[in-house]
């Protein structure tokens, strides 16, 4: 009888420990941190299709340079923040994007051979509680060049680590 109680208490303790581990993992990866396999080409070169990333779900202090995951029009997208509240976004004659007069794109973001009017006109001022985001793959226009600034409330998290880089052959 005494041995049976000892076995039972060992199983109860083991079950409680397993339950505690499950709760800790759920809080870590379900509430505080997210894990994603990337399945788009918006950030190719920095984060490629098939890579795995870890992102912070609870941090709300986003700033220029952060790569974020956000919702737009029912889709989850990923881009880099290049402009924040009150920044002036302009485009020079060669198609390079400027923030407050400083070039931020390492190549033209628009084809300068097209006879299109400057889509930013005299400039785009980033509204309050919003960010201007840009993909590192400039051909993928699913960023602020197409739909304008994104609200801070649409941000799901910021990328904190690239866990597994896929190889391209």
NUTILUM-680146 format. One record per atom (N, C-alpha, C, O): x, y, z; residue in one letter. Coordinates in steps of 0.02 Angstrom, whole numbers, plus 32768, in hexadecimal, padded with zeros to 4 digits. Layout:
# NUTILUM-680146
XYZA
...
This chain:
# NUTILUM-680146
80297FC48000X
800080008000X
802B803F8000X
801D80707FDCX
8060803E8029X
808D8076802DX
80B280827FEBX
80BB80BB7FD7X
80C6804D7FCAX
80E880507F8AX
80B9806C7F54X
80CE80917F29X
807980597F56X
804780707F26X
803D80BC7F2CX
803680DE7EFAX
803B80D67F69X
8034811E7F74X
807081447F5AX
806A817B7F3FX
80AB81267F62X
80E881467F4AX
80E8814A7EFEX
80FC817D7EE1X
80D381147EDDX
80CE81137E94X
809B81467E7CX
80A7816B7E4CX
806381487E9EX
802D81787E8CX
804681C07E94X
803A81E97E68X
806881D07ECBX
808082147ED5X
80B682267EA3X
80BC82607E8FX
80DE81F67E8EX
811182017E5AX
80EF82137E18X
810582407DF5X
80BB81EF7E06X
809681FC7DC8X
807382407DCAX
807282657D99X
805782507E04X
803682927E0BX
806A82C97E03X
805E82FA7DE0X
80A382C27E24X
80D882F47E1EX
80F182FA7DD7X
80FB83327DBEX
80FB82C27DB5X
811182C27D6FX
80DD82E47D43X
80EF830A7D16X
809E82D77D4EX
806882F67D27X
806783417D32X
805E83677D02X
806F83577D70X
806F839F7D7FX
80AB83C27D5EX
80A483F97D44X
80E583A27D5FX
812083BE7D3EX
811683C47CF2X
812783F67CD4X
80F983907CD5X
80EC83917C8CX
80BA83C97C7CX
80C383EC7C4AX
808783D07CA4X
805584057C9AX
807684497CA1X
806784767C79X
80A384537CD2X
80C684927CDBX
80F184A17C9FX
80F584DB7C89X
8113846F7C84X
813D84797C48X
8113848D7C0DX
812684B97BE6X
80D9846E7C04X
80AC847E7BCDX
809484C67BD4X
809284EB7BA2X
808284DC7C10X
806B85217C1BX
80A385527C0CX
809885857BECX
80E085437C22X
811985707C16X
812785757BCBX
813385AC7BB2X
8125853D7BA7X
8130853E7B5FX
80F985657B3CX
8106858C7B0EX
80BB855B7B51X
8083857F7B32X
808A85CA7B3DX
808185F17B0FX
809B85DF7B7BX
80A586267B88X
80DF86427B5FX
80DA86787B43X
8116861B7B5CX
815086337B38X
8143863A7AEDX
8151866F7AD0X
812786067ACEX
811F86077A85X
80D986187A6EX
80CE861F7A32X
80AB86207A9BX
806786327A87X
805486797A99X
802886977A7AX
807686957ACBX
806586D77AE3X
809F87097ADAX
8095873E7ABDX
80DA86F77AF1X
811287267AF1X
813B87257AB1X
815087597A98X
814686EB7A96X
817286E27A5DX
814E86B97A28X
8126868D7A38X
815B86C879E8X
813E86A279B2X
817486827987X
81AC869B7982X
8163864B7969X
81908628793CX
816C862278F9X
8133860C78F7X
818D863678C3X
816E86347881X
819E8618784DX
81DA8623784FX
818285F4781EX
81A585E177E1X
818F861377ADX
8154861B77A0X
81BE8636778FX
81AE866B775FX
819B864B771DX
81BD861F7703X
816486647702X
814C864976C2X
813C86817691X
810A867F766DX
816886B3768FX
816286E8765CX
81A78703764CX
81D986EF766BX
81AA872F761BX
81EA87477603X
81F587927612X
822287B175F6X
81CC87AF763EX
81CF87F6764AX
8211880D7667X
82278846765AX
823287E3768EX
827187F776AEX
82AC87CF7692X
82E087CB76B3X
82A587B37656X
82DC878B7639X
831E87B1763CX
832187ED7631X
8351878B764CX
839287A87656X
83A287AD76A0X
83DB879F76B5X
837287C176C7X
837A87C37711X
835A87867731X
837A87637758X
831B877A771FX
82F687407738X
82D4872276FBX
82AB874276DAX
82E686E476ECX
82CF86C576AEX
8294869776B7X
8285868176EFX
827286897681X
823B86597680X
82548617769CX
828685FC7683X
823385FC76CEX
824785BD76EDX
826E85C5772DX
827685947752X
82888601773CX
82AC860C777BX
827D860977B6X
8241861577AFX
829885F977F1X
827285FB782FX
828986367858X
82C586427860X
8259865B7873X
82698695789CX
8247868F78E1X
8216866C78E9X
826486B27911X
824786BA7953X
823487037958X
825D872E7947X
81F887127970X
81E587587977X
81C5876679BAX
81A5873B79D8X
81CF87A479D1X
81B587BC7A11X
816E87D37A08X
8161880179E1X
813F87B47A2BX
80F887C77A25X
80E488007A53X
80B388237A45X
8109880C7A88X
80F0883B7ABBX
8113887F7ABAX
80F988AE7AD6X
814D88847A9AX
817088C47A97X
814A88F77A6EX
813488E87A36X
814189327A89X
811B89667A66X
814689A37A55X
812C89D57A3EX
8187899F7A62X
81B389D77A53X
81D689CC7A10X
821289C27A0DX
81AF89D079DBX
81CA89C57998X
81EC8A057980X
81D78A3C7990X
822189FB7958X
82458A36793FX
82638A2678FBX
826189EE78E3X
827F8A5978DDX
829E8A53789BX
82D38A1D789DX
82FC8A1B78CBX
82D289F1786BX
830289BB7867X
82E68978787CX
83018943786CX
82AE897978A2X
828F893A78B8X
826D8918787CX
824C89387854X
827688D67877X
825088AE7847X
82148895786EX
821B887378A1X
81D988A47854X
819B88947879X
816D88677851X
817288627813X
814188467875X
810B88207857X
80CB88477868X
80C1885A78A2X
80A288547836X
8067887D7841X
802D88637816X
8037883C77E7X
7FF288797827X
7FB688667800X
7FA2889F77D3X
7FA188D977E8X
7F92888F7796X
7F7688C07768X
7F45889C773AX
7F56886B7719X
7F0988B57738X
7ED5889C770BX
7ECC88507714X
7EC4882C76E2X
7ECC88397752X
7EC087F27760X
7EFC87C57754X
7EF68788775DX
7F3587E17741X
7F7287B97735X
7FA787CB7768X
7FA888037783X
7FD2879B7776X
800B87A877A2X
804887B57775X
805A878B774CX
806887EF777EX
80A088047755X
80DD88127781X
80D7881977BEX
811788177761X
815488267785X
817B885B775EX
818488547721X
8191888F7780X
81B788C67761X
81E488E67796X
81E088D677D1X
820F8913777FX
823A893977ADX
821D897F77B7X
8205899E7787X
821E899777F4X
820889DC7802X
823F8A0B77EBX
82798A067800X
822D8A3A77BFX
825E8A6C77A9X
824A8AB377BBX
82728AE177B7X
820B8ABC77D1X
81F48AFD77E5X
81C18AF8781DX
81998ACA781FX
81C48B29784AX
81958B297882X
81708B6C7884X
817A8B977859X
81468B7478B5X
811C8BAF78BCX
81418BF078ACX
81778BFD78C6X
81238C197880X
813B8C5B786AX
81768C59783AX
818B8C8E7823X
81908C1E7828X
81C58C1C77F6X
81A88C2D77B1X
816E8C1E77A3X
81D08C4E7787X
81BB8C607744X
81DB8C307712X
82198C2C770DX
81B18C0C76EDX
81C88BDB76BCX
81C38BFB7677X
818E8C147664X
81FB8BFB7652X
81FB8C17760FX
82208BE775E0X
823E8BB675F5X
821D8BF775A1X
823D8BD0756DX
82668BFF7543X
824D8C33752DX
82A78BEF7537X
82CF8C1B750DX
82C58C0974C3X
82A28BDA74B3X
82E58C307497X
82DC8C26744FX
82F68BE37436X
82E08BCC7401X
83228BC3745BX
833E8B837446X
83158B487461X
83268B0E7453X
82E18B557487X
82B68B2074A1X
82CA8B0674E6X
82AE8AD574FEX
82FA8B277507X
830E8B13754AX
82DE8B31757EX
82C68B697575X
82D18B0B75B2X
82A48B2275E8X
82CD8B47761CX
83028B317630X
82B28B817632X
82D48BAA7664X
82A68BB376A0X
826A8BBA7699X
82C48BB276DBX
82A08BC17719X
82C28BFE7737X
82FD8BFD7748X
829C8C34773DX
82B68C747757X
82F48C8A7730X
83238CA4774DX
82F38C7E76EEX
83298C9576C3X
83648C6676BDX
83948C747699X
83638C2D76E0X
839A8BFD76DFX
83858BBF76B8X
83508BA376C6X
83AE8BAA7688X
839E8B6E7660X
83A08B31768EX
83D08B2576B2X
836A8B09768BX
83658ACD76B5X
83648A8D768CX
836D8A5776A8X
83598A92764BX
83598A567622X
839D8A4F7600X
83BB8A8175EDX
83B58A1175FAX
83F78A0875DCX
83F289FF7590X
842489F1756FX
83B78A087576X
83AA8A06752EX
83698A2C7522X
83438A397551X
835B8A3D74E4X
831B8A5E74D6X
82E18A3074E8X
82E289F474DAX
82AE8A4D7507X
82748A25751AX
823C8A2A74E6X
820A8A0674EAX
82458A5674B7X
82188A5D747EX
82428A5E743FX
827B8A757441X
82278A467409X
824A8A4773CAX
82498A8E73AEX
82148AA8739CX
82838AAD73ABX
82868AF37394X
827A8AFA734AX
82728B327331X
82788AC37324X
826B8AC872DDX
82218ACF72CEX
820E8AE07296X
81F88AC072FFX
81AF8AC772F4X
819C8B1072F4X
81B88B38731BX
816E8B2272CAX
81568B6772C9X
811C8B6F72FAX
80E58B8172E7X
812B8B627339X
80F78B69736DX
81078BA77396X
81418BBB739DX
80D38BC473B1X
80DD8BFC73DEX
80F98BE17420X
80EE8BA77431X
811E8C097443X
81388BF57484X
80FD8BE274B1X
80D38C0D74BFX
80FA8BA474C8X
80C18B8F74F1X
80BD8BB27534X
80898BB07555X
80F38BD2754AX
80F38BF5758AX
80E88C407583X
80E38C6375B4X
80E48C577545X
80DA8C9F753AX
810F8CC7755EX
814B8CBD7553X
80FA8CF57588X
81288D1E75AFX
81408CFA75EEX
81688D157614X
81288CBE75F8X
813D8C977632X
81018C7A7657X
80C98C917651X
810F8C47767EX
80DD8C2676A7X
80F38C2C76EFX
81288C147702X
80C98C4B7718X
80D88C53775FX
80B88C197784X
807C8C0E777FX
80E28BF277AAX
80C88BB877CFX
809B8BD07808X
80B18BF87832X
805C8BB97809X
802D8BCF783DX
803F8BB57883X
806A8B8B788BX
801C8BD178B4X
80268BBC78F9X
80168B727902X
7FEA8B5778E0X
803B8B51792FX
80328B0A793FX
80368ADD7901X
80138AAB78FCX
80618AF078D2X
80688ACA7894X
80B18AC47880X
80DD8AE7789AX
80BE8A967852X
81028A8B7838X
80FF8A8277EDX
80CE8A6B77D1X
81368A9677CCX
813E8A8B7785X
816C8A4F777FX
81A48A507799X
81568A1B775BX
817D89DE7757X
819189D0770EX
816E89E476E0X
81CA89AF7706X
81E689A076C4X
8201895976C4X
8222894476F4X
81F48935768FX
820F88F27686X
825788F8766DX
82698928764CX
828188C6767EX
82C588C87662X
82C688AF761AX
82F588BD75F5X
8292888B7606X
8289887775C0X
825D88AE75A1X
822088AC75A6X
827D88DF7580X
8258891A7568X
822589097532X
81F789317527X
822B88D07512X
81FA88BD74DFX
81B888A874FFX
818388AC74DEX
81B98893753EX
817C88817562X
816088C17581X
817A88DA75B2X
812C88DB7563X
8110891C7576X
80DB891875ADX
80B6894775B8X
80D788DF75D1X
80A788D97607X
80C588F97646X
80D688D77676X
80CB893C7644X
80E58962767CX
80C889A87678X
809889B47654X
80E489D7769DX
80C88A1B76A1X
80CA8A417660X
80A78A737659X
80F28A2B7630X
80F28A4C75EFX
80AF8A4475CDX
809C8A6E75A4X
808C8A0E75DDX
804B8A0075BEX
80118A1775EAX
7FE38A3875D2X
80148A07762BX
7FD98A147655X
7FE48A48768BX
7FBA8A5176B7X
801D8A6B7689X
80298AA076BAX
80418A8476FDX
80538A4A7703X
80418AB0772EX
80598A9D7771X
802C8A697791X
7FF08A667783X
804A8A4177BDX
80228A1077E2X
801A8A28782AX
80468A497845X
7FE28A187847X
7FD48A2B788CX
7FFD89FF78BBX
800889C478ADX
80138A1B78F2X
803989F47923X
800F89BA793DX
802B8985794EX
7FCE89C27940X
7FA2898D795AX
7FA08950792CX
7F8B891A7941X
7FB6895778EDX
7FB6891E78BFX
7FF588F378C5X
7FF988BE78A5X
8025890978ECX
806488E478F4X
805A88A87923X
804288B0795BX
806E886E790AX
8068882F7931X
80A788227959X
80A58800798DX
80E0883C7943X
811E88327967X
815A8846793DX
815488547901X
81948847795DX
81D288577939X
8201881B793BX
820687F8796DX
822388117903X
825087D878FCX
828B87E2792BX
82AA8817792CX
829A87AD7952X
82D287B17980X
830A8781796EX
834387897984X
82FA874E7945X
832F871E7933X
831C86F878F4X
82E286E878E9X
834E86E978CDX
834886BD7893X
8362867A78ACX
839D867278B8X
8334864978B4X
8347860978D3X
836585D878A2X
839585B578B3X
834C85D57867X
836385A37837X
836185C277F2X
832B85D277D9X
839A85CA77D4X
839D85E57790X
839C85AC7760X
83C1857B7766X
836F85B2772FX
836C857F76FBX
83A1858D76C7X
83B985C576C0X
83B4855B76A4X
83E785637670X
83C58569762CX
83948548761EX
83E085947603X
83C8859775BEX
83FF857F7590X
843985927598X
83EC85567561X
841D85397534X
8416855674EFX
843B854474C2X
